[in-house]
Amino acid sequence: EAGVAQSPRYKIIEKRQSVAFWCNPISGHATLYWYQQILGQGPKLLIQFQNNGVVDDSQLPKDRFSAERLKGVDSTLKIQPAKLEDSAVYLCASSSDPFKAFFGQGTRLTVV
Amino acid sequence: AQSVTQLDSHVSVSEGTPVLLRCNYSSSYSPSLFWYVQHPNKGLQLLLKYTSAATLVKGINGFEAEFKKSETSFHLTKPSAHMSDAAEYFCVVSDRASKIIFGSGTRLSIRP
């Protein structure tokens, strides 16, 4: 089966610029996750969707980060404006049950 | 609330010797527990999972883990390390709300 697709793979932006990441989950997976993985740390959950509704966004910095999942399929994560500390890999995952989540390759963001 | 603690940030073993990566968890409910591996510049790969069946779980590449409720532990082991095992390993806990929480990771190095 096709995996979780993310784009772009790499992005370099200057601080205070905006950036958007895209995720296309595995077909039929109702749950979609966005994680932020800073170098040397474990992935941190930013937001969890169930279909097109938000289940958990308690760790999403809402003053600069936003995410949407229109029509309950693909999703975008946006950062506006970016800060240096946002440099990280942004991972998208999807699942049809919590015991079997599939992860994308991630988008590596560098803010300079 | 649930959490997971990986007790070692870095473990180094010689090729052919046993591997032990330690993980303790905290969960209000009977948790599901996972180990993921992340090779450099690669996506996350599921090694094994515990979902309230057998307490000794066998995974891919010769890894296994034992769920010990009395010790709230889920340590990952392998009898004989191989050079290809060098990677970052994450212990992960999931609850009934499909929330997936990662530990901070353990970097495994293999000495020739």
Backbone of each chain as ProteinMPNN parsed JSONL, in Angstrom:
{"seq_chain_A": "EAGVAQSPRYKIIEKRQSVAFWCNPISGHATLYWYQQILGQGPKLLIQFQNNGVVDDSQLPKDRFSAERLKGVDSTLKIQPAKLEDSAVYLCASSSDPFKAFFGQGTRLTVV", "coords_chain_A": {"N_chain_A": [[0.847, -1.19, 0.0], [0.361, 2.338, -0.549], [2.431, 4.751, 1.104], [2.574, 7.272, 3.744], [2.603, 10.427, 2.432], [4.725, 13.212, 2.221], [5.453, 16.647, 1.648], [7.349, 19.701, 1.177], [10.494, 17.822, 1.03], [12.694, 19.056, 2.054], [13.345, 22.331, 3.372], [14.43, 25.615, 3.388], [14.32, 28.619, 5.044], [14.171, 32.149, 5.796], [14.181, 33.71, 9.028], [11.101, 34.948, 10.282], [9.786, 34.613, 7.91], [7.165, 32.849, 6.105], [5.951, 29.454, 6.01], [4.796, 26.387, 4.593], [3.679, 23.059, 5.03], [2.858, 19.932, 3.576], [0.739, 17.08, 3.835], [-0.202, 13.875, 2.847], [-2.211, 11.41, 3.875], [-2.376, 7.798, 4.401], [-4.762, 6.15, 2.455], [-8.031, 6.112, 3.696], [-7.36, 6.242, 6.355], [-8.39, 7.526, 9.37], [-7.264, 8.998, 11.415], [-4.907, 11.545, 11.846], [-1.682, 12.8, 12.403], [0.54, 15.43, 13.376], [3.915, 15.905, 14.017], [6.676, 17.448, 15.702], [10.09, 17.232, 15.441], [12.841, 18.064, 17.008], [16.345, 18.355, 16.57], [18.091, 15.741, 18.09], [16.122, 15.151, 19.891], [13.057, 13.45, 20.915], [10.146, 12.913, 18.821], [7.61, 15.404, 19.09], [4.229, 15.694, 19.757], [2.24, 17.804, 17.847], [-0.329, 18.293, 16.801], [-3.391, 16.508, 16.548], [-5.656, 14.998, 14.423], [-8.962, 13.761, 13.979], [-10.581, 12.462, 11.459], [-11.826, 15.364, 10.037], [-11.749, 16.848, 12.296], [-10.281, 18.403, 15.188], [-8.507, 16.66, 17.62], [-6.544, 16.908, 19.554], [-4.625, 19.636, 20.286], [-2.933, 20.709, 22.082], [-0.209, 21.223, 22.351], [0.476, 22.812, 20.293], [1.895, 25.726, 19.091], [-0.06, 28.233, 18.977], [0.049, 30.872, 18.281], [1.659, 31.128, 16.133], [1.662, 28.81, 14.645], [-0.432, 26.874, 12.527], [-2.892, 24.487, 11.529], [-4.686, 22.482, 9.234], [-7.226, 20.243, 8.115], [-8.888, 19.77, 5.712], [-11.839, 18.309, 4.458], [-11.162, 15.949, 5.645], [-9.024, 14.464, 4.675], [-6.142, 15.039, 3.191], [-3.622, 17.169, 4.714], [-2.448, 20.368, 5.879], [0.257, 22.077, 7.388], [1.141, 25.078, 8.811], [3.512, 27.674, 9.354], [3.847, 30.838, 10.645], [4.896, 33.887, 11.737], [8.096, 32.362, 11.012], [10.498, 31.21, 13.446], [13.886, 30.969, 14.639], [14.071, 28.785, 16.363], [12.25, 27.048, 15.359], [13.394, 25.35, 13.618], [13.572, 22.105, 12.571], [12.552, 18.66, 12.115], [9.541, 17.943, 10.576], [7.068, 15.742, 11.093], [4.589, 13.707, 9.66], [1.925, 11.537, 10.412], [-0.301, 8.752, 10.009], [-3.185, 6.817, 10.903], [-5.338, 3.951, 11.209], [-6.019, 2.72, 13.442], [-4.908, 3.013, 16.868], [-2.788, 1.341, 17.241], [-1.27, 0.992, 15.086], [0.362, 3.032, 13.552], [1.483, 4.927, 10.782], [4.326, 6.489, 9.513], [5.395, 9.384, 7.699], [8.21, 10.46, 5.64], [9.037, 12.882, 6.491], [9.552, 16.476, 6.764], [12.297, 18.463, 6.534], [13.012, 21.354, 8.131], [14.844, 24.29, 7.984], [15.585, 27.21, 9.595], [16.965, 30.287, 9.029]], "CA_chain_A": [[0.0, 0.0, 0.0], [1.119, 3.582, -0.573], [2.693, 5.257, 2.437], [2.229, 8.654, 4.019], [3.412, 11.299, 1.578], [4.938, 14.568, 2.735], [6.269, 17.533, 0.817], [8.581, 19.25, 0.541], [11.386, 17.053, 1.898], [13.601, 20.012, 2.693], [12.973, 23.728, 3.182], [15.252, 26.596, 4.104], [13.695, 29.947, 4.996], [14.699, 33.114, 6.753], [13.254, 33.966, 10.142], [9.959, 35.844, 10.03], [9.054, 34.196, 6.704], [6.124, 31.842, 6.294], [6.215, 28.177, 5.342], [3.695, 25.425, 4.697], [4.013, 21.66, 4.761], [1.695, 19.178, 3.138], [0.744, 15.656, 4.151], [-1.288, 13.052, 2.313], [-2.159, 10.164, 4.647], [-2.793, 6.564, 3.742], [-6.184, 6.186, 2.151], [-8.92, 5.473, 4.662], [-6.938, 6.475, 7.739], [-9.155, 8.629, 9.932], [-6.458, 9.787, 12.345], [-3.698, 12.148, 11.269], [-0.856, 13.462, 13.414], [1.733, 16.213, 13.039], [4.919, 15.925, 15.07], [7.886, 18.249, 15.518], [11.256, 16.562, 16.01], [14.04, 18.887, 17.052], [17.551, 17.522, 16.54], [18.497, 15.175, 19.363], [14.964, 14.923, 20.762], [11.993, 12.63, 20.367], [9.057, 13.674, 18.199], [6.617, 15.997, 19.98], [2.947, 15.829, 19.079], [1.738, 19.16, 17.692], [-1.769, 18.282, 16.613], [-3.981, 15.237, 16.148], [-6.97, 15.11, 13.807], [-9.79, 12.599, 13.735], [-11.261, 12.963, 10.258], [-11.428, 16.76, 9.881], [-11.852, 17.516, 13.59], [-9.076, 18.406, 16.024], [-8.631, 15.896, 18.861], [-5.586, 17.428, 20.526], [-3.658, 20.618, 19.779], [-2.464, 21.365, 23.297], [1.193, 21.608, 22.248], [0.666, 23.601, 19.076], [2.045, 27.171, 19.388], [-1.121, 28.747, 18.119], [0.307, 32.239, 17.833], [2.408, 31.102, 14.872], [1.407, 27.564, 13.923], [-1.815, 26.507, 12.256], [-3.017, 23.261, 10.742], [-6.039, 22.17, 8.828], [-7.426, 18.979, 7.407], [-10.151, 19.924, 5.016], [-12.421, 17.101, 3.887], [-10.712, 14.767, 6.375], [-8.036, 13.668, 3.944], [-4.806, 15.592, 3.359], [-3.5, 18.198, 5.742], [-1.344, 21.306, 5.78], [0.756, 22.701, 8.611], [1.738, 26.353, 8.446], [4.213, 28.454, 10.374], [3.872, 32.236, 10.221], [6.21, 33.875, 11.098], [9.01, 31.347, 11.548], [11.584, 31.585, 14.332], [15.047, 30.076, 14.532], [13.836, 27.552, 17.131], [11.34, 26.164, 14.623], [14.201, 24.421, 12.821], [13.246, 20.755, 13.039], [11.885, 17.806, 11.131], [8.101, 17.88, 10.822], [6.613, 14.417, 10.701], [3.165, 13.435, 9.576], [1.602, 10.121, 10.554], [-1.728, 8.461, 9.947], [-3.52, 5.488, 11.407], [-6.744, 3.542, 11.274], [-6.167, 2.375, 14.855], [-3.726, 3.552, 17.55], [-1.728, 0.345, 17.353], [-0.585, 0.84, 13.818], [0.552, 4.328, 12.911], [2.486, 4.956, 9.726], [4.959, 7.803, 9.466], [6.022, 9.854, 6.484], [9.653, 10.692, 5.72], [9.263, 14.137, 7.193], [10.066, 17.677, 6.104], [13.357, 19.089, 7.353], [12.962, 22.815, 8.024], [15.953, 25.067, 8.542], [15.289, 28.632, 9.64], [18.254, 30.993, 9.165]], "C_chain_A": [[0.884, 1.242, 0.0], [1.266, 4.093, 0.846], [2.183, 6.664, 2.612], [3.17, 9.548, 3.215], [3.516, 12.681, 2.204], [5.751, 15.361, 1.716], [6.279, 18.933, 1.41], [9.417, 18.392, 1.484], [12.305, 17.981, 2.685], [13.122, 21.428, 2.386], [13.889, 24.585, 4.019], [14.589, 27.954, 3.935], [14.398, 30.863, 5.98], [13.674, 33.321, 7.866], [12.281, 35.06, 9.74], [9.248, 35.539, 8.715], [8.004, 33.164, 7.078], [6.489, 30.572, 5.532], [5.014, 27.261, 5.553], [4.176, 24.042, 4.308], [2.72, 20.92, 4.424], [1.845, 17.7, 3.475], [-0.472, 14.981, 3.512], [-1.248, 11.699, 3.011], [-2.512, 8.952, 3.805], [-4.306, 6.582, 3.581], [-7.002, 5.438, 3.202], [-8.534, 5.677, 6.113], [-7.621, 7.724, 8.291], [-8.296, 9.551, 10.794], [-5.189, 10.282, 11.666], [-2.991, 12.946, 12.347], [0.222, 14.315, 12.74], [2.643, 16.238, 14.263], [6.05, 16.875, 14.677], [9.04, 17.512, 16.192], [12.474, 17.466, 15.88], [15.247, 17.967, 17.169], [17.928, 17.046, 17.939], [17.36, 14.905, 20.333], [13.979, 13.958, 20.111], [10.91, 13.49, 19.739], [8.049, 14.162, 19.242], [5.329, 16.201, 19.201], [2.512, 17.288, 19.045], [0.212, 19.162, 17.628], [-2.201, 16.907, 16.121], [-5.381, 15.506, 15.62], [-7.657, 13.752, 13.807], [-10.761, 13.036, 12.639], [-10.892, 14.446, 10.102], [-11.565, 17.558, 11.172], [-10.573, 17.377, 14.389], [-9.348, 17.663, 17.329], [-7.756, 16.508, 19.949], [-4.661, 18.412, 19.829], [-3.033, 21.372, 20.941], [-1.004, 21.832, 23.207], [1.493, 22.373, 20.959], [0.789, 25.081, 19.457], [1.116, 27.985, 18.49], [-0.901, 30.188, 17.668], [1.03, 32.256, 16.488], [2.13, 29.865, 14.028], [-0.101, 27.409, 13.694], [-1.828, 25.244, 11.411], [-4.475, 23.061, 10.386], [-6.069, 20.846, 8.088], [-8.822, 19.036, 6.774], [-10.574, 18.591, 4.401], [-11.892, 15.822, 4.535], [-9.72, 13.898, 5.651], [-6.653, 14.285, 4.163], [-4.829, 16.798, 4.303], [-2.341, 19.127, 5.422], [-1.024, 21.86, 7.162], [1.489, 23.965, 8.19], [2.421, 27.001, 9.636], [4.333, 29.884, 9.841], [3.836, 33.16, 11.434], [7.129, 32.841, 11.754], [10.069, 31.976, 12.452], [12.719, 30.574, 14.183], [14.784, 28.736, 15.209], [12.829, 26.61, 16.475], [12.094, 25.195, 13.722], [14.044, 23.015, 13.391], [12.799, 19.923, 11.843], [10.421, 17.722, 11.531], [7.578, 16.585, 10.213], [5.093, 14.363, 10.666], [2.968, 11.927, 9.709], [0.1, 9.948, 10.41], [-1.966, 7.052, 10.456], [-5.012, 5.239, 11.28], [-7.056, 2.994, 12.659], [-4.869, 2.776, 15.548], [-2.573, 2.579, 17.619], [-0.909, 0.225, 16.073], [-0.522, 2.172, 13.103], [1.667, 4.235, 11.891], [3.017, 6.381, 9.61], [5.482, 8.118, 8.073], [7.506, 10.092, 6.706], [9.984, 11.998, 6.424], [9.717, 15.261, 6.284], [11.091, 18.308, 7.029], [13.349, 20.589, 7.093], [14.179, 23.425, 8.696], [15.586, 26.538, 8.454], [16.602, 29.369, 9.924], [18.043, 32.488, 9.428]], "O_chain_A": [[2.015, 1.208, 0.486], [0.384, 3.914, 1.686], [1.463, 7.194, 1.766], [4.391, 9.428, 3.315], [2.523, 13.247, 2.66], [6.612, 14.821, 1.021], [5.322, 19.324, 2.078], [9.056, 18.257, 2.653], [12.643, 17.712, 3.837], [12.579, 21.705, 1.316], [14.102, 24.324, 5.203], [14.328, 28.388, 2.813], [15.119, 30.416, 6.873], [12.472, 33.135, 7.674], [12.602, 35.964, 8.968], [8.214, 36.14, 8.425], [7.959, 32.673, 8.206], [7.229, 30.606, 4.549], [4.312, 27.353, 6.56], [4.971, 23.876, 3.383], [1.643, 21.246, 4.925], [2.94, 17.142, 3.408], [-1.603, 15.454, 3.624], [-0.335, 10.912, 2.762], [-2.899, 9.074, 2.643], [-5.031, 6.99, 4.488], [-6.708, 4.293, 3.547], [-9.297, 5.324, 7.012], [-7.462, 8.825, 7.763], [-8.569, 10.747, 10.891], [-4.49, 9.522, 10.995], [-3.621, 13.678, 13.11], [0.741, 13.966, 11.679], [2.217, 16.542, 15.377], [6.34, 17.077, 13.498], [8.971, 17.203, 17.382], [13.055, 17.614, 14.805], [15.169, 16.914, 17.803], [18.066, 17.851, 18.861], [17.592, 14.48, 21.465], [14.057, 13.684, 18.913], [10.768, 14.663, 20.083], [7.684, 13.427, 20.159], [5.327, 16.8, 18.126], [2.424, 17.938, 20.087], [-0.45, 19.938, 18.318], [-1.481, 16.235, 15.382], [-6.192, 16.157, 16.279], [-7.007, 12.718, 13.654], [-11.643, 13.866, 12.862], [-9.701, 14.75, 10.039], [-11.505, 18.787, 11.159], [-9.867, 16.374, 14.289], [-10.29, 17.985, 18.053], [-8.161, 16.615, 21.106], [-3.981, 18.045, 18.871], [-2.649, 22.533, 20.804], [-0.612, 22.752, 23.925], [2.656, 22.549, 20.594], [-0.118, 25.632, 20.081], [1.483, 28.369, 17.38], [-1.591, 30.669, 16.77], [1.021, 33.266, 15.785], [2.346, 29.882, 12.816], [-0.921, 27.762, 14.542], [-0.885, 24.971, 10.668], [-5.376, 23.425, 11.142], [-5.074, 20.399, 7.519], [-9.779, 18.428, 7.254], [-9.742, 17.844, 3.887], [-12.145, 14.727, 4.033], [-9.578, 12.718, 5.971], [-6.051, 14.076, 5.216], [-5.877, 17.353, 4.633], [-1.372, 18.728, 4.777], [-1.911, 22.082, 7.986], [2.356, 23.927, 7.316], [1.965, 26.889, 10.774], [4.845, 30.115, 8.746], [2.81, 33.21, 12.113], [6.947, 32.493, 12.92], [10.48, 33.119, 12.251], [12.528, 29.472, 13.668], [15.203, 27.687, 14.718], [12.584, 25.51, 16.97], [11.485, 24.308, 13.124], [14.35, 22.772, 14.558], [12.685, 20.418, 10.721], [10.101, 17.459, 12.69], [7.636, 16.367, 9.002], [4.413, 14.906, 11.537], [3.753, 11.141, 9.181], [-0.673, 10.873, 10.657], [-1.071, 6.208, 10.443], [-5.826, 6.162, 11.248], [-8.223, 2.821, 13.013], [-3.83, 2.871, 14.895], [-1.474, 2.96, 18.021], [0.035, -0.561, 16.002], [-1.269, 2.412, 12.154], [2.668, 3.552, 12.105], [2.254, 7.347, 9.61], [5.952, 7.232, 7.358], [8.005, 9.947, 7.822], [11.105, 12.183, 6.898], [10.204, 15.028, 5.178], [10.784, 18.647, 8.173], [13.639, 21.041, 5.986], [14.496, 23.106, 9.842], [15.308, 27.054, 7.371], [17.265, 29.109, 10.928], [19.013, 33.233, 9.568]]}, "seq_chain_B": "AQSVTQLDSHVSVSEGTPVLLRCNYSSSYSPSLFWYVQHPNKGLQLLLKYTSAATLVKGINGFEAEFKKSETSFHLTKPSAHMSDAAEYFCVVSDRASKIIFGSGTRLSIRP", "coords_chain_B": {"N_chain_B": [[-2.742, 11.308, 32.739], [-0.303, 10.417, 30.359], [3.077, 9.23, 29.965], [6.457, 8.695, 28.877], [9.65, 7.464, 29.661], [12.912, 7.323, 28.635], [15.698, 5.822, 29.745], [18.365, 6.044, 29.109], [20.342, 8.155, 27.174], [22.261, 7.559, 25.357], [23.654, 4.565, 24.214], [26.294, 2.318, 23.996], [27.62, -0.507, 22.478], [29.546, -3.492, 21.862], [29.911, -5.135, 18.723], [28.064, -8.112, 18.34], [27.555, -8.472, 21.029], [25.112, -8.374, 23.763], [22.188, -6.216, 23.588], [20.6, -3.687, 25.467], [18.03, -1.534, 25.883], [16.515, 0.852, 27.818], [13.242, 1.532, 29.08], [10.729, 3.269, 30.767], [7.325, 3.697, 31.691], [4.397, 5.759, 32.145], [1.012, 5.634, 32.795], [-2.471, 6.229, 32.845], [-4.266, 4.372, 32.095], [-4.523, 0.964, 30.896], [-1.804, 0.622, 28.975], [-0.807, 0.828, 25.484], [2.22, -0.108, 24.08], [5.173, 0.701, 22.285], [8.098, 0.192, 20.272], [10.075, 2.157, 18.226], [12.341, 2.542, 15.472], [14.815, 4.703, 14.147], [16.719, 5.296, 11.519], [19.566, 7.176, 10.34], [18.522, 9.939, 8.446], [16.302, 8.572, 7.593], [12.887, 7.36, 7.623], [10.629, 6.787, 10.427], [10.452, 3.543, 11.786], [8.444, 0.843, 12.742], [9.332, -1.319, 15.289], [8.343, -3.181, 17.183], [5.348, -4.042, 19.07], [3.286, -3.779, 21.977], [0.168, -4.845, 23.016], [-1.548, -5.603, 25.142], [-1.631, -8.358, 24.999], [0.437, -11.128, 24.879], [3.099, -10.79, 27.216], [5.769, -10.83, 26.563], [7.194, -9.631, 23.774], [7.931, -10.149, 20.433], [9.887, -8.704, 17.867], [10.918, -7.194, 14.765], [14.066, -7.962, 13.107], [15.335, -9.4, 15.151], [14.885, -8.204, 17.608], [13.356, -7.888, 20.849], [10.909, -7.264, 23.43], [9.903, -6.869, 26.832], [6.956, -6.533, 28.627], [6.49, -5.268, 31.769], [4.368, -4.904, 34.182], [4.448, -4.462, 36.955], [6.81, -3.145, 37.299], [6.514, -1.038, 35.656], [7.761, -1.03, 33.142], [9.285, -1.375, 29.88], [11.452, -2.648, 28.425], [13.819, -2.85, 25.75], [15.442, -5.458, 24.026], [18.183, -7.302, 22.557], [19.835, -10.2, 21.577], [22.341, -10.281, 20.273], [24.272, -7.816, 18.996], [24.32, -6.076, 15.856], [26.168, -4.381, 13.326], [24.446, -2.936, 11.69], [22.426, -2.236, 13.389], [22.858, 0.184, 14.517], [21.43, 3.176, 15.371], [18.727, 5.505, 16.135], [16.531, 4.954, 18.8], [13.172, 4.813, 19.791], [10.941, 4.765, 22.467], [7.491, 4.339, 22.821], [4.255, 5.359, 23.886], [0.784, 4.676, 23.841], [-2.628, 5.635, 24.189], [-6.176, 5.061, 24.9], [-7.357, 7.1, 23.564], [-6.099, 7.35, 21.223], [-3.813, 8.825, 21.366], [-0.435, 9.388, 20.774], [2.594, 9.169, 22.297], [5.977, 10.042, 22.371], [9.139, 8.899, 23.674], [12.294, 10.416, 24.644], [14.307, 9.313, 23.197], [16.964, 6.968, 22.442], [20.245, 6.749, 21.537], [21.829, 4.306, 19.786], [24.979, 2.952, 19.524], [27.308, 0.949, 17.774], [30.197, -0.826, 18.345], [32.947, -1.966, 16.433]], "CA_chain_B": [[-1.786, 11.677, 31.695], [0.664, 9.368, 30.099], [4.41, 9.686, 29.594], [7.427, 7.626, 28.729], [11.01, 7.903, 29.977], [13.997, 6.461, 28.197], [16.644, 6.059, 30.823], [19.705, 6.281, 28.577], [20.322, 8.911, 25.927], [23.217, 6.934, 24.442], [24.164, 3.256, 24.603], [27.323, 1.828, 23.077], [27.958, -1.914, 22.72], [30.382, -4.105, 20.83], [29.206, -6.035, 17.819], [27.979, -9.476, 18.838], [27.172, -8.497, 22.445], [23.684, -8.058, 23.929], [21.71, -4.837, 23.63], [19.502, -3.392, 26.393], [17.585, -0.145, 25.872], [15.55, 0.879, 28.9], [12.093, 2.422, 28.94], [9.684, 3.233, 31.778], [6.149, 4.43, 31.229], [3.362, 6.136, 33.097], [-0.254, 5.723, 32.08], [-3.652, 6.066, 33.683], [-4.995, 3.213, 31.601], [-3.648, -0.08, 30.364], [-1.244, 1.257, 27.777], [-0.153, 0.118, 24.388], [3.608, 0.347, 24.054], [5.84, 0.43, 21.027], [9.441, 0.647, 20.005], [10.357, 2.55, 16.854], [13.741, 2.803, 15.159], [14.992, 5.738, 13.13], [18.072, 5.358, 10.976], [19.873, 8.526, 9.851], [17.85, 10.39, 7.225], [15.24, 7.638, 7.204], [11.655, 7.521, 8.387], [10.428, 5.942, 11.597], [10.023, 2.185, 11.472], [7.955, 0.134, 13.906], [10.067, -2.54, 15.618], [7.439, -4.107, 17.846], [4.299, -3.384, 19.848], [2.578, -4.522, 23.014], [-1.216, -4.377, 23.082], [-2.223, -6.361, 26.203], [-1.622, -9.81, 24.774], [1.608, -11.701, 25.523], [3.959, -9.754, 27.783], [7.032, -10.854, 25.828], [6.844, -9.296, 22.398], [9.036, -10.28, 19.478], [9.771, -7.788, 16.756], [11.754, -7.455, 13.594], [15.523, -7.89, 13.243], [15.808, -10.062, 16.359], [14.576, -7.455, 18.83], [12.181, -8.231, 21.628], [10.688, -6.416, 24.606], [9.028, -7.485, 27.827], [6.101, -5.624, 29.383], [6.44, -5.601, 33.189], [3.45, -3.939, 34.787], [4.863, -4.149, 38.327], [7.943, -2.223, 37.21], [6.135, -0.051, 34.614], [8.885, -0.989, 32.205], [9.127, -2.01, 28.564], [12.827, -2.589, 27.928], [14.096, -3.473, 24.448], [16.665, -6.253, 24.068], [18.592, -8.105, 21.408], [20.923, -11.031, 22.11], [23.628, -10.065, 19.626], [24.19, -6.585, 18.203], [24.905, -6.045, 14.522], [26.522, -3.003, 12.949], [23.278, -2.274, 11.092], [21.488, -1.82, 14.442], [23.174, 1.551, 14.951], [20.299, 4.052, 15.027], [18.026, 6.103, 17.268], [15.396, 4.124, 19.17], [12.168, 5.548, 20.562], [9.877, 4.064, 23.169], [6.283, 5.112, 22.56], [3.055, 4.894, 24.58], [-0.472, 5.131, 23.245], [-3.774, 5.342, 25.053], [-7.43, 4.761, 24.204], [-7.742, 8.242, 22.734], [-5.201, 7.319, 20.065], [-2.718, 9.771, 21.53], [0.835, 8.683, 20.68], [3.611, 9.99, 22.943], [7.329, 9.507, 22.203], [10.222, 9.187, 24.586], [13.302, 11.332, 24.111], [15.182, 8.57, 22.299], [18.257, 6.416, 22.837], [21.088, 6.527, 20.375], [22.592, 3.065, 19.911], [26.204, 2.86, 18.729], [27.88, -0.395, 17.76], [31.649, -0.814, 18.146], [33.382, -3.167, 15.694]], "C_chain_B": [[-0.772, 10.54, 31.537], [1.998, 9.985, 29.701], [5.316, 8.476, 29.471], [8.818, 8.197, 28.937], [12.014, 6.882, 29.488], [15.206, 6.806, 29.05], [18.053, 6.371, 30.335], [19.61, 7.054, 27.268], [21.247, 8.28, 24.882], [23.681, 5.611, 25.04], [25.156, 2.806, 23.541], [27.676, 0.395, 23.456], [28.872, -2.395, 21.599], [29.535, -5.03, 19.968], [29.238, -7.451, 18.38], [27.604, -9.593, 20.312], [25.711, -8.086, 22.591], [23.411, -6.554, 23.991], [20.568, -4.736, 24.641], [19.218, -1.9, 26.327], [16.399, -0.049, 26.828], [14.456, 1.92, 28.695], [11.144, 2.205, 30.109], [8.513, 4.097, 31.322], [5.262, 4.809, 32.408], [2.064, 6.302, 32.321], [-1.407, 5.478, 33.034], [-4.441, 4.823, 33.309], [-4.011, 2.124, 31.223], [-3.098, 0.409, 29.038], [-0.946, 0.278, 26.656], [1.236, 0.721, 24.266], [4.289, -0.125, 22.787], [7.323, 0.795, 21.131], [9.552, 0.942, 18.51], [11.864, 2.759, 16.697], [13.806, 3.851, 14.05], [16.461, 5.763, 12.714], [18.309, 6.748, 10.401], [19.213, 8.813, 8.513], [16.813, 9.402, 6.7], [14.003, 7.897, 8.061], [11.607, 6.586, 9.585], [9.886, 4.58, 11.185], [9.601, 1.489, 12.754], [8.743, -1.154, 14.091], [9.145, -3.599, 16.204], [6.404, -3.327, 18.645], [3.709, -4.346, 20.868], [1.169, -3.949, 23.115], [-2.052, -5.281, 23.971], [-2.388, -7.845, 25.903], [-0.412, -10.381, 25.524], [2.538, -10.604, 26.019], [5.338, -9.73, 27.14], [6.711, -10.703, 24.344], [8.08, -9.434, 21.513], [8.803, -9.361, 18.297], [10.665, -8.175, 15.602], [13.233, -7.383, 13.957], [16.041, -8.456, 14.567], [15.571, -9.324, 17.662], [13.357, -8.032, 19.54], [12.087, -7.317, 22.839], [9.724, -7.116, 25.54], [8.278, -6.416, 28.596], [6.047, -6.11, 30.829], [5.617, -4.543, 33.902], [3.923, -3.515, 36.168], [6.017, -3.146, 38.346], [7.667, -1.065, 36.249], [7.274, 0.116, 33.614], [8.562, -1.729, 30.922], [10.49, -1.921, 27.887], [12.996, -3.379, 26.635], [15.421, -4.23, 24.522], [16.918, -6.936, 22.733], [19.805, -8.902, 21.855], [22.304, -10.677, 21.544], [23.531, -8.87, 18.68], [24.899, -6.743, 16.861], [25.172, -4.595, 14.161], [25.318, -2.24, 12.4], [22.241, -1.838, 12.122], [21.75, -0.397, 14.925], [22.107, 2.511, 14.443], [19.782, 4.713, 16.294], [16.782, 5.265, 17.524], [14.467, 4.912, 20.088], [11.167, 4.585, 21.175], [8.64, 4.944, 23.102], [5.11, 4.505, 23.328], [1.828, 5.47, 23.894], [-1.62, 4.761, 24.171], [-5.037, 5.16, 24.218], [-7.88, 5.902, 23.304], [-6.86, 8.373, 21.512], [-4.092, 8.339, 20.162], [-1.406, 8.999, 21.579], [1.933, 9.592, 21.2], [4.964, 9.294, 22.84], [8.219, 9.813, 23.398], [11.267, 10.045, 23.893], [14.322, 10.645, 23.215], [16.458, 8.08, 22.952], [19.052, 6.154, 21.578], [21.927, 5.303, 20.638], [23.775, 3.094, 18.96], [26.758, 1.452, 18.853], [29.376, -0.3, 17.455], [32.066, -2.086, 17.412], [34.124, -4.154, 16.592]], "O_chain_B": [[-0.452, 9.821, 32.483], [2.058, 11.097, 29.177], [4.977, 7.376, 29.907], [9.131, 9.283, 28.45], [11.972, 5.716, 29.88], [15.67, 7.947, 29.066], [18.856, 6.915, 31.093], [18.882, 6.656, 26.358], [21.044, 8.444, 23.679], [24.051, 5.539, 26.212], [24.891, 2.901, 22.342], [27.993, 0.112, 24.611], [28.955, -1.784, 20.534], [28.566, -5.627, 20.436], [30.275, -7.934, 18.833], [27.36, -10.697, 20.798], [25.128, -7.518, 21.666], [24.26, -5.751, 24.38], [19.68, -5.588, 24.673], [20.076, -1.089, 26.677], [15.407, -0.763, 26.679], [14.701, 3.025, 28.211], [10.791, 1.065, 30.41], [8.702, 5.109, 30.646], [5.368, 4.257, 33.503], [2.014, 7.016, 31.319], [-1.329, 4.627, 33.92], [-5.196, 4.288, 34.122], [-2.799, 2.343, 31.23], [-3.851, 0.591, 28.081], [-0.848, -0.932, 26.862], [1.396, 1.939, 24.342], [4.013, -1.214, 22.284], [7.728, 1.6, 21.969], [9.19, 0.129, 17.659], [12.564, 3.102, 17.649], [12.972, 3.88, 13.145], [17.328, 6.199, 13.472], [17.358, 7.427, 10.015], [19.327, 8.032, 7.568], [16.488, 9.399, 5.512], [14.073, 8.567, 9.091], [12.45, 5.701, 9.73], [8.986, 4.475, 10.351], [10.322, 1.537, 13.75], [8.823, -1.981, 13.183], [9.158, -4.756, 15.786], [6.547, -2.126, 18.873], [3.643, -5.555, 20.65], [0.984, -2.743, 23.276], [-3.152, -5.681, 23.589], [-3.223, -8.508, 26.518], [-0.268, -10.121, 26.718], [2.748, -9.604, 25.332], [6.01, -8.7, 27.173], [6.042, -11.546, 23.748], [9.142, -8.894, 21.821], [7.689, -9.244, 17.787], [11.107, -9.317, 15.478], [13.605, -6.815, 14.983], [17.087, -8.023, 15.051], [16.015, -9.776, 18.717], [12.453, -8.586, 18.915], [13.064, -6.675, 23.225], [8.843, -7.859, 25.107], [8.884, -5.501, 29.154], [5.611, -7.23, 31.093], [6.092, -3.444, 34.188], [3.817, -2.342, 36.525], [6.173, -2.39, 39.304], [8.524, -0.202, 36.063], [7.691, 1.227, 33.286], [7.685, -2.593, 30.882], [10.658, -1.208, 26.899], [12.395, -4.437, 26.453], [16.412, -3.701, 25.026], [16.021, -7.121, 21.911], [20.72, -8.339, 22.455], [23.31, -10.764, 22.248], [22.801, -8.907, 17.69], [25.914, -7.429, 16.739], [24.485, -3.691, 14.635], [25.189, -1.036, 12.62], [21.281, -1.149, 11.779], [20.942, 0.164, 15.665], [21.904, 2.646, 13.236], [20.322, 4.513, 17.383], [16.063, 4.906, 16.592], [14.904, 5.58, 21.024], [10.621, 3.712, 20.501], [8.725, 6.156, 23.301], [4.983, 3.283, 23.411], [1.838, 6.609, 23.427], [-1.598, 3.729, 24.843], [-4.981, 5.111, 22.989], [-8.684, 5.705, 22.393], [-6.877, 9.403, 20.838], [-3.484, 8.689, 19.151], [-1.28, 8.049, 22.352], [2.187, 10.655, 20.634], [5.095, 8.116, 23.173], [8.075, 10.848, 24.049], [11.146, 10.361, 22.71], [15.113, 11.311, 22.548], [16.97, 8.691, 23.89], [18.612, 5.442, 20.676], [22.668, 5.262, 21.62], [23.611, 3.24, 17.749], [26.683, 0.838, 19.917], [29.77, 0.245, 16.423], [31.585, -3.171, 17.739], [34.554, -5.21, 16.127]]}, "name": "protein", "num_of_chains": 2, "seq": "EAGVAQSPRYKIIEKRQSVAFWCNPISGHATLYWYQQILGQGPKLLIQFQNNGVVDDSQLPKDRFSAERLKGVDSTLKIQPAKLEDSAVYLCASSSDPFKAFFGQGTRLTVVAQSVTQLDSHVSVSEGTPVLLRCNYSSSYSPSLFWYVQHPNKGLQLLLKYTSAATLVKGINGFEAEFKKSETSFHLTKPSAHMSDAAEYFCVVSDRASKIIFGSGTRLSIRP"}
